[in-house]
């Protein structure tokens, strides 16, 4: 699903780097170099989310998010310097939906955007994925195996969704958390193993010889595009 994002940041190099990194993921990024231009851009175009730097000359990001919230419910992700807890707290209190501390990877940023959109506007990132007998509807947050619905917890669903979106590719544990929009302090890499075990059980996958979710020792997991031997 294509996404349209607006970056409001005085760092033109960041815009260039993010444009190159996000384009392969079908993300169209536009740029405003300061707060007033960012607010003007929101009046002229429709975007799925705003990436908003806190530290900008003139009108800072906190004032921008305050003005955005006075007129719009568009999701806003604040870009803050690492360790600036006060700015993060104030930003969230003013109505920001999430924050990412600089420096960050494009992968982490995209995972945060998708997680925010899943919570705020499920239809924006809705997609239906089918791998073998496994069918996942991200909009309805529904998973079925051979047409029979299975009950997954929130994080189990997000982890399976992340694996299905990258089927056939090995996903490291830490990257899997980011892809699932769960790259936070409350969920650790070891926890991933436990949740993947639960997902396997619910999919009917043999934990000793899994056909679908395979372990790559010392790295992470891969969801096979085709079932391996039983």
QUICOR-V30007 format. One record per residue. N is the residue number from 0. RES is the residue in three letters. SS is DSSP state (H for helix, E for strand, - for the rest). PHI is phi in whole degrees, -180 to 180 (none if undefined). NEAR is the number of other C-alpha atoms within 12 Angstrom. Layout:
((N:RES:SS:PHI:NEAR) (N:RES:SS:PHI:NEAR))
This chain:
((0:UNK:-:none:22) (1:UNK:-:-68:20) (2:UNK:E:-124:27) (3:UNK:E:-115:32) (4:UNK:E:-120:38) (5:UNK:E:-113:41) (6:UNK:E:-98:43) (7:UNK:E:-112:42) (8:UNK:-:-163:36) (9:UNK:-:-81:29) (10:UNK:-:-96:22) (11:UNK:H:-67:17) (12:UNK:H:-66:14) (13:UNK:H:-62:28) (14:UNK:H:-60:28) (15:UNK:H:-64:19) (16:UNK:H:-66:17) (17:UNK:H:-68:31) (18:UNK:H:-58:25) (19:UNK:H:-66:17) (20:UNK:H:-76:21) (21:UNK:H:-93:28) (22:UNK:H:-57:22) (23:UNK:-:-63:17) (24:UNK:-:-96:22) (25:UNK:-:63:17) (26:UNK:E:-111:28) (27:UNK:E:-100:27) (28:UNK:E:-108:32) (29:UNK:E:-112:33) (30:UNK:E:-136:34) (31:UNK:E:-129:28) (32:UNK:-:-83:31) (33:UNK:-:-156:30) (34:UNK:H:-59:35) (35:UNK:H:-58:25) (36:UNK:H:-70:23) (37:UNK:H:-65:35) (38:UNK:H:-64:34) (39:UNK:H:-65:20) (40:UNK:H:-62:23) (41:UNK:H:-68:35) (42:UNK:H:-76:16) (43:UNK:H:-104:12) (44:UNK:-:-144:18) (45:UNK:-:-104:22) (46:UNK:-:-127:29) (47:UNK:-:-82:35) (48:UNK:E:-163:42) (49:UNK:E:-114:48) (50:UNK:E:-103:47) (51:UNK:E:-124:49) (52:UNK:E:-74:43) (53:UNK:-:-78:43) (54:UNK:-:-89:30) (55:UNK:-:-135:25) (56:UNK:-:-67:19) (57:UNK:-:76:17) (58:UNK:-:-78:25) (59:UNK:-:-80:29) (60:UNK:H:-63:42) (61:UNK:H:-65:35) (62:UNK:H:-69:30) (63:UNK:H:-64:39) (64:UNK:H:-65:42) (65:UNK:H:-62:26) (66:UNK:H:-71:26) (67:UNK:H:-61:30) (68:UNK:H:-68:24) (69:UNK:-:-73:14) (70:UNK:-:-134:14) (71:UNK:-:-152:22) (72:UNK:-:-107:24) (73:UNK:-:-56:34) (74:UNK:E:-59:37) (75:UNK:E:-125:43) (76:UNK:E:-113:41) (77:UNK:E:-81:46) (78:UNK:E:-107:43) (79:UNK:E:-122:33) (80:UNK:E:-71:20) (81:UNK:-:-59:18) (82:UNK:-:95:15) (83:UNK:-:-82:19) (84:UNK:H:-63:18) (85:UNK:H:-61:15) (86:UNK:H:-63:29) (87:UNK:H:-64:31) (88:UNK:H:-63:20) (89:UNK:H:-63:23) (90:UNK:H:-60:35) (91:UNK:H:-66:27) (92:UNK:H:-67:18) (93:UNK:H:-80:25) (94:UNK:-:122:29) (95:UNK:-:-65:39) (96:UNK:-:-90:35) (97:UNK:E:-167:37) (98:UNK:E:-144:42) (99:UNK:E:-131:40) (100:UNK:E:-86:28) (101:UNK:E:-77:21) (102:UNK:-:-78:15) (103:UNK:-:-136:22) (104:UNK:-:-92:22) (105:UNK:H:-62:29) (106:UNK:H:-64:26) (107:UNK:H:-64:30) (108:UNK:H:-61:38) (109:UNK:H:-64:41) (110:UNK:H:-63:35) (111:UNK:H:-65:36) (112:UNK:H:-61:44) (113:UNK:H:-64:42) (114:UNK:H:-65:38) (115:UNK:H:-63:33) (116:UNK:H:-68:34) (117:UNK:H:-62:29) (118:UNK:H:-77:22) (119:UNK:H:-87:22) (120:UNK:-:-144:22) (121:UNK:H:-53:21) (122:UNK:H:-67:22) (123:UNK:H:-64:25) (124:UNK:H:-107:31) (125:UNK:-:-64:24) (126:UNK:-:-154:23) (127:UNK:E:-114:22) (128:UNK:E:-117:27) (129:UNK:E:-133:27) (130:UNK:E:-128:30) (131:UNK:-:57:22) (132:UNK:-:-84:23) (133:UNK:E:-95:36) (134:UNK:E:-122:28) (135:UNK:E:-126:36) (136:UNK:E:-111:27) (137:UNK:-:-71:35) (138:UNK:-:-67:24) (139:UNK:-:-87:19) (140:UNK:-:51:30) (141:UNK:E:-129:29) (142:UNK:E:-128:35) (143:UNK:E:-132:28) (144:UNK:E:-120:26) (145:UNK:-:53:16) (146:UNK:-:82:15) (147:UNK:E:-106:16) (148:UNK:E:-63:19) (149:UNK:E:-121:24) (150:UNK:-:-99:20) (151:UNK:-:-113:27) (152:UNK:-:-73:18) (153:UNK:H:-57:22) (154:UNK:H:-73:31) (155:UNK:H:-62:34) (156:UNK:H:-62:34) (157:UNK:H:-64:36) (158:UNK:H:-68:48) (159:UNK:H:-64:47) (160:UNK:H:-58:44) (161:UNK:H:-62:37) (162:UNK:H:-67:40) (163:UNK:H:-69:37) (164:UNK:H:-67:31) (165:UNK:-:-120:26) (166:UNK:-:-54:26) (167:UNK:-:88:20) (168:UNK:-:-117:23) (169:UNK:-:-73:27) (170:UNK:E:-115:33) (171:UNK:E:-60:28) (172:UNK:H:-57:33) (173:UNK:H:-67:29) (174:UNK:H:-69:33) (175:UNK:H:-63:43) (176:UNK:H:-63:39) (177:UNK:H:-65:37) (178:UNK:H:-61:34) (179:UNK:-:-82:40) (180:UNK:-:72:36) (181:UNK:-:-120:34) (182:UNK:-:-79:32) (183:UNK:-:-129:23) (184:UNK:-:-74:12) (185:UNK:-:-82:12) (186:UNK:-:-129:22) (187:UNK:-:-102:19) (188:UNK:H:-63:26) (189:UNK:H:-64:18) (190:UNK:H:-63:21) (191:UNK:H:-58:32) (192:UNK:H:-59:31) (193:UNK:H:-65:19) (194:UNK:H:-67:28) (195:UNK:H:-63:39) (196:UNK:H:-59:28) (197:UNK:H:-66:26) (198:UNK:H:-62:36) (199:UNK:H:-57:32) (200:UNK:H:-58:24) (201:UNK:H:-71:27) (202:UNK:H:-80:34) (203:UNK:-:82:24) (204:UNK:-:-82:27) (205:UNK:-:-70:21) (206:UNK:-:-63:22) (207:UNK:-:-85:15) (208:UNK:-:-142:17) (209:UNK:-:-65:27) (210:UNK:-:-92:26) (211:UNK:-:-111:38) (212:UNK:E:-92:44) (213:UNK:E:-104:35) (214:UNK:E:-88:28) (215:UNK:E:-105:18) (216:UNK:-:-55:13) (217:UNK:-:79:14) (218:UNK:-:-125:18) (219:UNK:E:177:26) (220:UNK:E:-139:36) (221:UNK:E:-141:34) (222:UNK:E:-95:37) (223:UNK:-:-67:30) (224:UNK:-:-72:24) (225:UNK:-:-132:21) (226:UNK:-:-64:22) (227:UNK:-:-81:16) (228:UNK:-:-66:12) (229:UNK:-:-69:13))
